[in-house]
């Protein structure tokens, strides 16, 4: 029973991209299978004007750009480009960059990024590994406990930056160890832990256990994002299931909405996507809904009120 009604206030999108294929060899090459499936419709420029039009159609007023895997030697160029995009448009409100955190001198790259733009709030290095090759990014399932990586993530706190954590359920126990080893760094779990198949009871059990383990680390928060990745549609039942269990583990002060556009633009416009998440949490109090759709992202990413 919906006791409170669907959230109608301003929305902060904590996870989106803009891009140009000329900067992204992985996107320009359409022959390589991607985790989100066939993607010819987004193998094109998706620039800030189009994103802002998509965002405003659903009540989004601020946003966080997340890195898009530019070539490693161009990760500074990515930040430079986003600083220019922001100067011209006022969007995004914050930037998550990237760097090779397995390199002993990664901090020098991060400091260079910080010097280029105060918009940078953290970094993402995708650490997810899966038996299915097209779902895999990291070189090994336990790469997230590499000592150099752990040291660099721990040092993000010196910059006041967070780490965007992207792992599958079977990696979550190691991810919890990583978070415990870096208690001063905030970890943001991407795509609610990437549940591949909500119909597989064994996988759901591993996901739930892993999510509880991560939630036990006070420096971990979670994104309500990316639930079309494996089903290629807006699935209200799946979104409701994920929202219910994420909020049961993390609580409404440690979860926040994001669109994952333009990836999810493969199968939906922005308003149906945002509305599905609004419906999924509509039984929560108005205050809790505002936390999930705006206040938590503003706090975690240091945005304006």
NUTISE-513030 format. One record per atom (N, C-alpha, C): x, y, z. Coordinates in steps of 0.02 Angstrom, whole numbers, plus 50000, padded with zeros to 5 digits. Layout:
XYZ;...
***
This chain:
500434994050000;500005000050000;500445006250000;500325010749953;500685017049949;500405021850002;500795023150053;500555027250108;500695034750098;501165036350055;501395043250052;501325046449983;501345042749930;501335045649864;502025046049834;502035046449768;502665046349731;503035052949737;503675052649744;504095058549750;504015063049689;503935069549702;503835074349647;504325080049650;504825079549693;505315084949700;505875084549650;506365089049657;506945089049611;507355082749621;507655080449565;508045074249564;508765075949548;509225072649583;509935072949567;510125066149537;510405066349478;510625060249443;511345058849462;511465053549500;512135052249526;512565048049480;512305046449419;512715042149375;512475042849303;512855046649264;512715046949192;513375048249155;513315047749089;513895048849045;513715053948991;514215056948963;514185060148897;514815057848861;514785057548794;515375054848759;515385056548685;515985055548657;516095055948585;516475049548566;516225045648518;516575039448500;517305040448481;517465046348456;518175047248437;518645046948497;518375047848557;518785047348618;518795040348647;518355035948622;518235029548655;518295023848606;518885021048598;518955015348552;518475009648565;518315008348629;517855002848645;517155004148617;516965010548614;516305012248588;516305012548512;516835015148484;516885015748412;516885008848378;517175003848412;517184997048386;516554993348408;516084992648364;515454989548382;515454982048380;516024978948366;516054971648360;516184968148426;516384971848478;516544968848541;515914968548585;515704962648609;515114962248652;515214966348715;514684969848736;514704973848796;514234970948849;514354972748911;513964970048966;513224971748958;513064977248925;512374979448918;512064977348852;512414973048814;512124970148754;512234974448691;511854972948638;511924976748575;511814984148587;512234988348555;512214995448573;512335000048514;512174997948455;512275002348397;511945009248405;511335009748435;511025016348439;511415021448481;511865019248525;512245024148564;512975024448543;513135021448486;513815022148459;513845028648418;513745034048453;513705040748422;513845045848476;513935052048456;514005057448505;513385057748549;513495057748614;512965059248662;513235064948705;513055071048686;513355077048715;512905080048768;513165085048802;512835087548861;512155090548845;512065093648787;511415096648771;510875091248768;511045085548738;510555080048735;510415077148804;510955076348843;510845073848911;510395078548951;510525085048947;510125089848987;509395089648965;509275088948901;508585088248877;508265082048906;508625076348905;508365070248935;508245071249010;508725074249043;508685074949116;508105079449136;508045085149105;507515089849125;506825087049111;506765082549063;506115079549049;505855075349107;506305073549153;506115069349210;506235072749277;506345079249278;506415082849340;507105082849370;507615080849331;508305080749355;508595087849352;508895090149407;509135096949411;509895097349420;510205091949440;510935091549447;511155084649429;511815083949412;512035077449391;512775076249406;512955069849408;513635067649419;513855063649357;514355066149323;514645062549266;515125057149292;515075051249263;515525045749281;515925043749220;516575042649231;517055041249178;516805035849129;517065036149068;516825031649015;517375027548983;517915026349020;518455022048996;518785024848933;518995031248938;519455033848889;520095029548892;520505029448840;521145025948846;521525028248908;521865023748943;522185025649006;522645031649001;522985032348945;523455037948938;523105044548923;522425044448919;522045050548907;521565052148964;521665049049022;521195050249077;521215057449101;521765060849093;521795067949110;521415072149059;521455070048995;521085073548942;520325073148955;520105067548982;519395066748996;519165072049046;519545072949099;519365078049149;519395085049118;519885086249077;519955092749044;519335094149000;519115089048964;518525089948921;517905091248963;517815087649018;517225088749060;517235095649092;517825098149108;517855104949135;517615109949082;517795108749019;517575113148965;516815112548955;516565106448957;515845105348950;515465109149005;515715108849066;515395112349121;515415119949112;515975122449090;516035129749079;515525132049027;515395128048978;514945130148923;514215129148940;514055124248984;513355122348994;513115122849066;513575122849115;513385122449185;513255115349209;513305110549166;513225103449181;513875099849163;514035094349195;513735091449255;513945095349317;513685093249375;513845096649437;514465093849470;514645087749452;515245084549479;515485079349429;516115077449436;516435072849389;516785067349428;516695061249405;517085055549428;517555053549372;518195054249384;518695052549333;518945045449341;519515044249310;519815037549315;520575038249308;520915032949331;521635032449324;521825025249337;522425023449318;522675016749330;522905016149403;522455013949445;522605013449517;523045007549534;523215003449484;523704998149495;524415000749485;524485007049466;525145009949454;525385013449518;526005012349538;526245015349600;526215022949601;526235026149542;526235033449540;525555036249521;525025032549534;524355034849515;524175041549546;524415042849606;524215049049640;524435055249602;524975054949565;525195060849527;524685062349472;524385057249442;523865058249392;523245061249424;523055058649482;522465061249516;522555068549537;523145070149559;523275077149578;523245081749517;523475079249460;523435083249399;522705084449381;522295079249388;521575080049374;521255085149421;521445084749484;521165089449533;521365096649516;521975097549492;522205104249474;521825106949414;521605102549370;521235104749310;520535107049327;520205103449373;519495105049386;519295103349458;518995108149492;518725106749559;518095102549557;517835101249497;517235097049491;517375089749509;518005087549505;518155080549516;518065078849590;517665073749602;517505071549670;517765064549686;518035061149636;518265054349648;518475050949584;518555044449589;518805040549532;518455033849530;518405031149469;518135024449460;518635020349419;518765014349443;519125009349405;518695003049410;518415000849354;517954995249356;518334988749372;518134985649426;518474979749452;518054973449445;517504973949409;517054968149404;517354962749359;517274956649383;517504950649346;516954945449349;516844942149293;516304937149289;516534931549243;516294925349255;516474919949209;516284921349136;515754925049125;515564926849057;516004932649033;516354931548978;516854936348956;516574943248942;515964943648914;515684950148897;515464954048959;515434950649017;515264954049080;515894956049119;516464954749092;517094955249129;517464961649110;517754964949161;518194970649148;518884969649180;518894967749243;519534966849277;519904960649250;520554960549261;520964954949237;520864948649278;520654949349340;520564943549384;520034945249436;519694940249464;519154941649512;519404944749577;520034943449595;520304946049658;520774951949648;520734955149590;521174960849576;521064966549626;520474966749656;520314972349701;520684972049767;521074966749779;521484966549840;522224967149824;522374969349763;523074970749745;523344976149793;523934975049822;524184979849873;524274986949847;524484987749785;524574994549757;523884997949750;523404994249725;522724996949719;522454998949787;522524994649836;522274996049903;522595002449931;523245003049921;523595008949946;523345015249912;523255014949846;523025020849809;522315022849829;521875017849837;521195019449857;521185022549927;521605019949971;521645022850038;521865030150036;522285031749988;522545038649983;522055043449951;521505040949922;521005045449895;520735050149949;520725047750011;520475051950066;520905058150074;521545057850056;521975063750060;521745069250014;521405067249959;521145072149911;520425074049927;520125070749976;519415071749989;518975068449937;519245063349903;518895059949849;518605053249872;518115050849833;517815044349845;518025039449790;517865033149801;518005027849752;517355024549731;517245024349665;516655021049638;516815013649627;516475009349664;516615002249667;516124998449623;516384994649575;515954990849529;516174983649531;515764979449563;515914972349572;515274968249567;515364961749555;514814956949557;514764953849627;514224950149637;514074947349703;514644943149731;514944938849689;515464934449715;516094938149736;516164944349714;516744948449733;516614952549796;516004952649819;515824957249873;516184955849939;516314949549958;516704948550020;517394951850016;517734951249959;518374954549951;518294962149949;517744964449918;517614971649916;517504974349986;517184970550029;517094972650099;517764973050134;518224968350120;518904968750147;519254975150124;519164976750060;519464982850033;519204988950068;518544989350078;518254995150112;518504995550184;518574989850217;518814989850286;519544992050289;519924990450237;520634992350236;520734999750222;520205003150197;520255010250179;519685014050214;519685014150280;519095016750316;518955024150306;519465027950284;519355035150275;519115036850205;519085031950160;518845033050092;518115030850087;517705035050058;517015033150044;516985028949981;516635023349985;516535018949927;515805019649904;515715020349839;515045020849810;514945014649767;514505010149788;514385003949752;513945005349692;514205003849633;513875005449569;513345000149553;512785002549526;512244998349500;511984993249551;511964995349614;511674991249667;511974984149669;512604983649651;512944977249655;512834972649597;512534975049544;512484971549480;512214964449486;511594963849509;511254957449511;511084955349439;511384949949416;511314947849346;510634944649333;510394940349378;509794936549366;509394935949430;508874940049436;508464939949496;508034933649501;508014929649448;507654923449450;508064917449472;508694918449483;509154913149505;509224913649581;508914908949617;508904909449690;509604909349720;510044905349692;510724904949719;511084911549710;511014914449651;511344920849639;511054926349684;510404926349691;510084931349735;510344930549806;510414924349829;510664923249897;511374925949905;511794924749855;512484927449858;512494935049857;512064937849815;512014945149810;511784948149877;511264945149906;511014947749969;511534947350024;511884941750027;512414940850077;512974945950066;513174946650003;513704951449988;513504958650004;512874960349988;512634967150003;512624968450078;512414963450116;512424964450189;513134965450215;513614961750186;514304962450206;514574969450190;514404972050132;514624978750114;514274984050157;513634983050170;513264987850211;513544988150282;513854982750304;514154982750372;514754987350376;515034989450318;515584994250317;515285001350314;515385005450364;515035011850367;515245016750312;515805015350279;516045019950226;515805017950157;515305013450152;515035011350087;514325013950080;514185017150023;513505019150003;513365015849935;512755016449911;512555012549853;512145016649804;512235015149740;511845018449687;511275013949665;510685016849662;510105013549632;510105015149558;510495011349521;510625012649451;510685006149413;510655006549346;510885001249303;510484994849302;509844995049321;509474988749325;509204986449257;509324990249205;509164987749138;509744984149105;510324984149138;510934981549107;510854974549079;510554970049117;510514963049097;509834961049069;509314965149079;508654963449054;508434967748996;508794973248982;508694977448924;507984980248920;507744982448977;507094985648981;507024988949050;506534993249057;506334995649123;505864990349152;506084986849204;505704981349234;505494983549304;504884986049313;504684988549378;504734983349434;504604977049418;504644971849469;505364971049492;505834970849445;506534970349464;506764976449503;506584982349480;506784988549514;506494988649584;505874986549592;505584986249659;505934981249704;506114975549676;506464970349715;507144972949738;507524975949692;508184978449709;508134984149759;507674988749748;507594994349795;507424991849864;506964987149869;506764984549935;507364981649973;507764977549939;508304974149974;508904978849986;509034983349940;509564988249951;509404992550012;508794994950015;508604999350071;508574995450136;508394989050133;508404985050194;509114984250222;509604983850177;510304982950199;510634989550217;510554994450173;510925000750180;510525006350214;509875005850211;509465011250238;509395016950189;508905021350199;508775026650150;509265032450151;509725032550199;510235037850200;510865035950162;510895029750137;511505027450103;511365024750034;510815026950003;510635024849936;510405030849896;510565030849830;510395036749790;510275034649718;509825038249686;509615036849618;510115039349566;510185035549512;510555037749454;510255034649391;510355037949334;510015035849272;510415030749231;511075031049234;511515027149189;511375028749115;511155034749101;511085036849031;511775038549002;511905037448937;511425035148887;511365027648879;511695023748923;511635016448915;510905014348918;510545016648969;509845014548975;509395017848923;509665022748886;509285025548831;509215020548774;509595015048777;509505009748728;508795006848731;508475006948789;507815003848796;507295008248828;507465014348846;506955018548879;507105025948870;506595029948875;506675037148885;506775038448960;506985044448977;507125045849047;506505045849092;505945048849074;505385049049121;505145042149145;505055037149100;504845030549126;505355027449174;505985028649161;506505025849206;506455029049275;506435035649277;506395039049342;505745037249378;505205036949340;504565035249371;504565028249401;504915023549369;504945016749397;505285016749465;505815020749472;506145021249537;505715025149586;505365030349563;504895033949607;504375029049635;504095024949591;503595020149614;503895015149664;504515013149651;504825007949692;504925010149764;504995016649776;505125019049844;504555023349870;503975023149836;503435027749852;503115026449920;503215020549948;502945019150015;503375022150070;503965024550052;504395027750101;504135034650118;504365037350174;504135044050194;504385049250144;504045054950140;504295060250096;505015062150109;505215062350173;505905064050189;506385058850162;506225052450170;506665047150145;506705047250069;506155048650035;506175049049963;506615054849940;506585060349976;507015066049958;507745064249968;507895060450020;508585058150030;508815054149969;508405049449948;508595044849894;508665048449828;508225053149814;508225056349748;508635062749744;508855065449801;509215071749797;509745072649852;509535072349914;509975074449968;510585070049977;510515063449969;511085059049979;511625060449928;511425061149865;511925062649812;512255069349824;511875074249846;512175080749860;512685080249917;512535076249968;512995075350023;513625071550001;513525065849968;514085061549950;514555064949900;514265068649852;514675071649800;514825079049812;514605081649869;514775088549885;514465093549838;513825092549821;513485097049775;513135102649813;512875107449776;512505112949806;511845110449834;511585113949882;510935111949912;510375114449869;
***
